[in-house]
Amino acid sequence: MQRRGRILRPYPGKECATSFDMIVIPPELDRQTWEVERNLLRKELRRFVEFADLADNAGEARTKLLALQKQYSLLDL
């Protein structure tokens, strides 16, 4: 959130800002660990979806997130 605030803060001469954010996902593990990963990813994806929806390239960003949402059965986000 602090990053977003800094980027969106108005500054004389600033017309736009670019934000790069990354999602880190561990390699596929056993089924029990998958549920833990899924719950952690759910929280992160909410933030990423919100950022993506506000971006100039919202369609491209959401398309990239859709693969993760499908992989982890998180299409409700």
Phi, psi and omega in degrees: 000322180298320177301314181299317179299317179294320181291320184277348181299129179295147178211135181306128179089350180271121180258330180206172179218154178242131179240132175246128180227151184231146172250129178252126182235131179290163177298159180298131181239195182290169186301319181296318179291327179302320179296321177296313178302315182300316180295320177293317181295325178305314180296316181292319182296327176303315180294316181295320179296318178299313178299315182299318181296334181270351185281154174297328180257045185305316181299314179296316181296315181293326178298318179293322179289331182301323178300317178292319179300319178292314182302321184255015180052050181239041182288350179283356182275000000 
